[in-house]
């Protein structure tokens, strides 16, 4: 179908095409890559239908009542809404700051209200598409099995995505008004990362408190006995809407339509104002009055380290990725501060996370260097430059785990020293592997760095697993493990050093 140029359908088709190109399945516009992407989607969809068929058959045989089934469905929808808000915030930041096409659209004869409405619809559609792809087979199979009410799943996902898109756009525009466009770009991406990891933190909240084995069942029984959390509670209306209840479905549609109309009607003018601020945010600030004063540090090593940290701090996308890794590190650190004991899984988790964080930072600092030719031609020792960059990439992870490691060393000296050894070895190994085998790439390829250099990624992963498993075995060995633990720990130590030696043999030689 072809819509008239300038119409809302025409603009919406443009948004859908941009969303398709953004998936990377048709990267470069190659027909073969696009066909491969479509074949992959169809294959995965067929497998999902098979899984959904087995799952719904099991539910039918168990005889689960739909009134009770609405409770877990509502909880799942709440979790998905949190991730939808994270995706919507990222899409709003991209629409306002990254795409760079809104100034052209708003300078055309098209009404600004139509441009804003289509952009909001595009954000909602991009937010809902992954969940429709994942949950759609369940509704399709339920229709075949004689449960047409499950088709409400499509309506609920679309309405929830619209609500989260409106919330994300309102929050982004409010941040622009309060903080300005320059700070909003960073704050909104950080908030998107926090929203995406909030469910993970809530799932670990029960582990942060002291409890015995019966505390969890008692808490669930107490909540089930309350009328507010009973099967007939209004809290589970989203679950009933998924199952096709008419009134909850109608309420969801009306709520989404009102949110869309109010967002478009009340904020489209400020959307234009926010775009103007975003366009002016990239302009270079005026030179301050007076003489220019340069500040140099005592050594070249310190200057390079501080320079790399400043570049990291100015990258909103990198801040988001680092913040996510730190958030996932919290549930591993809090049990150390709560109890005076630790576990083997805790040491392995700390080792793996610190290694992953160091690998990402090393890729940014070394492989994604913006001016490698300038550094090669600089009148400075190459070894000094490499050591400074390696220090800038490895020091953040070591500083993050310094406090829990010191706590462990004070309360359990031998265990703490073993953890310090495995964490330090994993961090240093990850940095050296990326430094030796990494390939130059732009920072925009951060998410795709694993596909760009498969060898470096595999060596980094194997090294992290070796040091993480070594920490797990060493704790068991200290606790009086079997004799095979000693031989397994020795084998893992040899494997970790062997991977490091292999990376050194495969290192890139300077020209």
Phi, psi and omega in degrees: 000137179244125180266160180292136179302133180093351180279169180295320178297323178295315177294322179294323175298322175298318179296319180294321177295318178296322177295323179292317177294330180289343178287340181084355180287342178236040185297132179082000180071018181282133183293320181296319179294322178296318178294321178297320178296318179294320178296321178295317180297317180296318180296314179296322179298319178296318177297322178295323178295323177295317178296318179296323178297315179295321181293315181290326174297321178295322178294322179294320180291328179285343179068034181289132180287142180294332178297323177277332178293335179294336182292305178295329178294322177293320178295319178296320179295323177297319177297315180296325179296325178296315178290327175297320178297320177298315179294321180294320177298316178297319179293323178294319177297319178294320181294327185268327189243330192260320189297314177076017181249353183290328178296325177291319180293319182286340176274355178275172179291358181291141177295141180297330178296320179293319179298316181293319180296316179293321179295321178292321175296321178296320178296317178296318179295317178295327179288322184279335188302312180300323182284327174294322179293323182280321185263343181303317178303329178295315179294321180295315180293322178297324177296318179294325181278003177094026178234075183292342179298335180294347175296344173298345177300321178297316182295317183294319180296316180294318179292320178295320178296321178295318178297317180290326176294317177296318179296319179295319179292317179297319180293320179295316179293325176295322177293323177298318180292323185275314188256342187093162185292325185294315181283331181298323181301322180280312185297319182295321178291324176294318178296324177296320178294319180295318179297323179290329181264358183296321180296321178297319179294320178294326178292337179263000184297324180296329180282346181281342186258158176281133181200159173260184185292337184263359184292320181296308177300323179295320179296317179295320179295322179293319178294322181293331180284343180281143181294330181296329182252014180287172181300332180267013183288152177291346178295336185261016177300322175302322177295321176295326176294323177297324180279001173098016177295130189297311185294313175300323177296316179296320178297321178295318179295316180296319180296318179294319180295318178295318179298319180294314182296318180291321180295315180291317185288327186263341189236000185292330177291318177290336174299318176296319179296320178295324176295320177297319177295320179296322178292326179278348183289335182275357180287147181286134179292153181293149180291129181295151179290152180096178182287148178281131181246125180259140180242117179247144179272178188289331184219161178294324180300311180296321181297317181293318181298313180294323178298317180294321179294323177294320178296322177295317182294335181272359183259106182298321181295319179293321177301319180297314181295318179295319179297321178299316180294324178292323179297317179289345177279337185300311181298340177275335183272322185299321177299333177294316182286338180278317182248163178265010179235166179222178182227167180292322180297328180295314178296321178295321179295316177299319181295315182293317182292318178295323177295317179296317178298317180294321178299319179295314180294322179294322177297319179294316187285321188256302185291326182261029177298129185285332184227067181293325179295324179294321179292322179294327181270000182286147178281062182219156180293133179297323179296321179296318178297317180294317180294322180294317178294320177296320178295320179296331181274329185266334184295321180303315180295320179292324177292326181294318183268003182298315182295309177297327178291320176296321176300317179294319181296324179290317186270332178217084191304312184293315178297318179296320178293323177295318176298317179299323179294311183293320179294314180297317180295319179293319180296312181295321180295316179298317179296317181291321181297315179293322180293321183279320189250358181289154178247145178298139181202154177288157181294336179295344179267022184300315181292335183258017186293331179293325179281334182287332181216086185295322182297311180298320180295318180292319178296320178296319180293315180296319179297317179297318179294321179297312182289325178294315177293327177296317177298322178297318181287323181297322178295319176295326179293320178294325181281006178091044181286176181291169183292332181293337180297322180296316180292322178295319178296320178295321179294320179292322176298317178295322179294318178298316177291327178294320177297320178296320178294321178296319177297324178292323178292330182264012185295154178283124178281140176293148181292000000 
